Amino acid sequence: MHIDSTYHIPISSFKGCFFGLALGDALCADYEGGILERGLWKLISRTREGRRRYTDDTQMSLDLASSLLERGGIDQDHLAMRFATSYRWSRGYGTGAAKILKRIRGGAPWQEVNCSIYPQGSYGNGAAMRSPIVALYYHHDPEQINTAVERVSEITHAHPLAIEGAKLISHSVSIALNKLGFEELYQELLLLSKLEIYQKRLAIAKEWIDNKEWIDNKEEIDSKRVVKELGNGIAAADSCVTAIYIAYAFIDLPFMDMLKFIQKCSGDTDTIAAMAGAIWGAYNGIEGLPQEEIAQLESTKEIEQYAVELYGLGV
């Protein structure tokens, strides 16, 4: 990755990334899936203290940050057990991930169960949603991101589509931390991408970002076209480039405008918003996020603490 080594990343960008992820997750969870899914989440969307609840996207990101800091890097066995111990159905884990984590918690080695549901491993976006934390941990050494993402991902999402999607998101966060634009991001991701579906969708995103008349004319992006050509599903290939595109399409616009657009796209709204929120927050910093919404979020002290500790690794 070619970045300006003289640029000093502010701590605000780390806080913005982590809080952007959590806010996107929590504020868009109400819009995920069908009527039954939305109805269930509305019933449990607040904690007993009245705080806004986040989903597995943020929980697994917190687990990853905790394990990285505690072990001084990636300890796959430790991380797998941390994921498994934190599992609660009320966080909205995917069916496949839930089964894997329950088996790990029951004592099964993660290497034996990570492909037990799907022979090639899950190709969902569960690895991508937590991959921004890898970028924060290795912000001082971004050349380590690819290998780190692979090791973090394969515990629950071993499929090449899932791993490549996670790499795209993690590198997008790294680029955003360094305040680089979409052209630099696109060139980086194009070199990184090996799978045709990602290459095609990145090219579409590039074309759309280059054509910014909708911003000048105050026109709305066509959400139906985004869903049709980039996707809005739980598969990594149907959500990672979508999140990257939306983050940069709204990079100079209000955070809540971006979330409203993601809600309009429907589908896997919480995870797309978590990934886009992490990128947007890394670029704009915590000052750009809605402070009143942060105040309503659960575990704010924990999120801030991890962001500060991750930042401290490179100081």
C-alpha positions in Angstrom: 0.0 0.0 0.0 1.4 3.4 -1.0 0.6 6.0 1.5 2.2 9.3 2.7 4.3 8.2 5.7 4.6 11.9 6.8 0.8 12.2 7.3 0.0 12.0 11.0 -3.3 10.2 11.6 -5.3 11.9 14.4 -6.9 10.0 17.2 -10.2 11.4 16.0 -10.0 9.2 13.0 -9.7 6.1 15.2 -12.6 7.1 17.3 -14.6 8.0 14.2 -13.9 4.6 12.6 -15.0 2.6 15.6 -18.0 4.8 16.5 -19.0 5.1 12.8 -19.1 1.3 12.7 -21.1 0.9 15.8 -23.5 3.7 15.0 -24.1 2.5 11.4 -24.8 -1.0 12.8 -27.2 0.2 15.6 -29.1 2.8 13.6 -29.7 0.6 10.6 -30.5 -2.7 12.4 -34.2 -1.7 12.5 -34.3 -1.8 8.7 -32.7 -5.1 8.0 -34.6 -8.0 6.4 -38.3 -8.5 6.3 -41.2 -7.6 8.5 -40.6 -10.3 11.1 -36.9 -9.5 11.4 -37.6 -5.8 11.7 -40.3 -6.3 14.2 -38.2 -8.5 16.4 -35.3 -6.1 16.4 -37.6 -3.2 17.3 -38.6 -5.2 20.4 -35.0 -5.6 21.6 -33.3 -2.6 20.1 -32.9 -0.9 23.5 -31.0 -2.2 26.5 -32.5 -2.2 29.9 -30.9 1.1 30.5 -32.5 2.5 27.4 -29.4 2.6 25.3 -29.5 1.8 21.7 -28.4 -1.8 21.1 -25.8 -2.9 18.5 -25.7 -6.2 16.7 -23.1 -8.9 16.2 -21.2 -6.6 13.8 -20.1 -4.3 16.7 -19.8 -7.2 19.2 -17.4 -9.1 17.1 -15.4 -5.9 16.4 -15.1 -5.3 20.1 -14.1 -9.0 20.6 -11.4 -8.6 17.9 -10.1 -5.4 19.4 -10.0 -6.9 22.9 -8.2 -10.1 21.7 -5.6 -8.2 19.6 -4.8 -5.9 22.5 -4.7 -8.6 25.1 -2.5 -11.0 23.0 -0.4 -8.4 21.2 -1.6 -9.6 17.8 -3.6 -12.4 16.3 -4.0 -15.5 18.4 -6.6 -17.5 16.5 -7.5 -19.8 19.3 -8.0 -17.0 21.8 -10.0 -15.0 19.3 -12.2 -17.9 18.4 -13.1 -18.5 22.0 -13.7 -14.8 22.5 -16.1 -14.8 19.6 -17.8 -17.9 21.0 -18.0 -16.6 24.6 -19.6 -13.4 23.5 -22.3 -15.0 21.4 -25.9 -14.1 22.3 -28.8 -14.8 20.0 -30.1 -11.3 20.7 -27.2 -9.7 18.8 -28.7 -11.1 15.5 -25.9 -13.5 14.5 -26.3 -15.3 11.2 -27.5 -18.9 11.4 -24.3 -20.4 10.2 -22.1 -18.3 12.4 -24.3 -19.0 15.4 -23.9 -22.8 14.9 -20.1 -22.5 14.5 -19.7 -20.3 17.6 -21.9 -22.6 19.7 -19.7 -25.6 18.7 -16.5 -23.7 19.5 -18.0 -22.7 22.9 -18.7 -26.4 23.4 -15.1 -27.3 23.0 -14.8 -28.0 19.3 -11.6 -26.6 17.6 -12.5 -23.8 15.2 -10.4 -25.5 12.5 -12.8 -28.4 12.5 -16.0 -26.4 12.5 -15.3 -23.4 10.3 -16.3 -25.3 7.2 -18.8 -27.6 8.9 -21.8 -25.7 7.7 -20.5 -24.8 4.2 -17.9 -27.1 2.7 -15.8 -24.2 1.4 -16.6 -22.0 4.3 -19.1 -19.1 4.6 -19.0 -16.5 1.9 -21.0 -14.0 4.0 -19.9 -10.6 5.1 -19.3 -11.5 8.8 -15.6 -11.3 8.4 -15.8 -8.0 6.5 -17.9 -6.3 9.1 -15.1 -6.7 11.7 -12.2 -6.1 9.4 -12.0 -2.3 10.0 -10.4 -3.2 13.4 -7.6 -5.0 11.6 -6.8 -1.7 9.7 -6.7 0.1 13.0 -4.4 -2.4 14.7 -2.0 -2.4 11.7 -2.3 1.3 10.8 1.5 1.7 11.4 2.2 -1.4 9.2 -0.5 -1.7 6.5 1.5 -4.3 4.6 0.4 -6.8 7.3 -3.3 -6.2 6.6 -3.8 -9.0 4.1 -2.3 -11.8 6.1 -4.0 -10.5 9.3 -7.4 -10.4 7.6 -7.0 -13.9 6.3 -6.3 -15.2 9.8 -9.1 -13.3 11.5 -11.6 -14.2 8.8 -11.1 -17.9 8.5 -12.2 -18.7 12.0 -15.8 -18.2 10.8 -15.7 -17.2 7.1 -13.1 -19.3 5.2 -14.5 -18.8 1.7 -12.3 -16.8 -0.7 -15.2 -14.4 -1.4 -15.6 -13.6 2.2 -11.9 -13.1 2.8 -11.4 -10.9 -0.3 -14.4 -8.8 0.7 -12.9 -8.4 4.2 -9.6 -7.3 2.7 -11.3 -4.7 0.5 -13.1 -3.2 3.6 -9.9 -3.2 5.7 -7.8 -1.5 3.0 -10.6 1.0 2.5 -10.4 2.0 6.1 -6.6 2.2 5.9 -6.9 4.5 2.9 -9.6 6.6 4.7 -7.5 6.9 7.8 -4.8 8.6 5.6 -7.4 11.0 4.1 -6.9 9.7 0.6 -9.5 10.0 -2.1 -11.4 7.4 -4.1 -8.9 7.4 -7.0 -6.2 6.2 -4.7 -8.6 3.8 -3.0 -9.7 2.4 -6.4 -6.1 1.8 -7.6 -5.2 0.1 -4.3 -8.3 -2.2 -4.4 -7.9 -3.0 -8.1 -4.4 -4.4 -7.4 -5.8 -6.3 -4.4 -8.8 -7.8 -6.0 -8.4 -11.2 -7.6 -12.0 -12.3 -8.0 -14.0 -11.2 -11.1 -17.2 -10.2 -9.2 -15.3 -7.7 -7.1 -13.4 -6.3 -10.1 -16.6 -5.7 -12.0 -18.3 -4.1 -9.1 -15.4 -1.9 -8.2 -15.4 -0.7 -11.9 -19.1 0.3 -11.5 -18.4 2.1 -8.3 -15.5 4.0 -9.9 -17.7 5.0 -12.8 -20.4 6.3 -10.5 -17.9 8.2 -8.2 -16.4 9.9 -11.3 -19.8 11.0 -12.4 -20.8 13.3 -9.5 -23.5 15.4 -11.2 -26.1 14.1 -8.7 -24.2 15.9 -5.9 -24.1 19.2 -7.8 -27.7 19.0 -8.8 -28.8 17.8 -5.4 -30.3 14.7 -6.9 -30.7 11.5 -5.1 -28.6 8.5 -5.9 -30.8 5.8 -7.4 -31.0 3.2 -4.6 -32.6 0.6 -6.8 -29.7 0.8 -9.2 -27.2 0.4 -6.4 -29.0 -2.7 -5.2 -29.3 -4.1 -8.7 -25.7 -3.6 -9.7 -23.7 -3.7 -6.5 -26.0 -5.7 -4.2 -27.5 -5.4 -0.7 -27.3 -8.9 0.6 -25.5 -10.8 3.3 -22.9 -12.3 0.9 -19.6 -10.4 1.0 -19.8 -10.0 -2.8 -23.2 -8.4 -2.5 -22.3 -5.9 0.2 -18.7 -5.0 0.5 -18.3 -2.9 -2.6 -21.7 -1.4 -1.9 -20.5 -0.2 1.4 -17.3 1.2 0.0 -19.2 3.0 -2.8 -21.7 4.5 -0.4 -19.1 5.7 2.1 -17.2 7.6 -0.6 -20.3 8.8 -2.4 -21.3 10.5 0.9 -17.8 11.2 2.2 -18.4 15.0 2.2 -22.1 14.8 3.2 -23.7 14.3 6.6 -23.3 10.9 8.2 -27.0 10.6 8.8 -27.7 11.3 5.1 -25.6 8.3 4.3 -27.5 6.1 6.8 -30.8 7.2 5.4 -29.7 6.1 2.0 -28.6 2.7 3.3 -31.9 2.3 5.0 -33.6 3.0 1.7 -31.5 0.3 0.0 -32.9 -2.2 2.5 -31.4 -5.7 2.6 -28.5 -6.2 5.0 -28.7 -2.6 6.2 -26.9 -3.0 9.5 -23.7 -4.6 8.1 -23.5 -2.4 5.1 -23.9 0.6 7.4 -21.3 -0.7 9.8 -18.8 -1.1 7.0 -19.6 2.2 5.4 -19.7 3.9 8.8 -16.3 2.7 9.6 -14.9 4.1 6.4 -16.8 7.4 6.7 -15.7 7.8 10.3 -12.1 7.0 9.6 -12.0 9.7 7.0 -14.0 12.4 8.8 -13.2 11.7 12.4 -15.5 11.5 15.4 -16.4 15.2 15.2 -18.4 14.5 12.0 -20.6 11.9 13.7 -23.9 12.9 15.3 -23.0 13.3 19.0 -26.6 13.0 20.2 -26.7 9.5 18.6 -23.4 8.5 20.2 -24.7 9.5 23.6 -27.6 7.0 23.1 -25.3 4.1 22.1 -24.5 1.3 24.5 -20.9 0.6 25.5 -19.5 4.0 24.5 -16.8 3.9 27.1 -15.6 0.5 25.9 -15.6 1.6 22.3 -13.7 4.7 23.0 -11.2 2.9 25.2 -10.4 0.4 22.5 -10.1 3.1 19.9 -7.6 5.0 22.1 -5.6 1.8 22.8 -5.4 0.9 19.2 -4.3 4.4 18.3 -1.6 4.2 21.0 0.1 1.2 19.3 1.4 3.4 16.6 2.3 6.5 18.6 
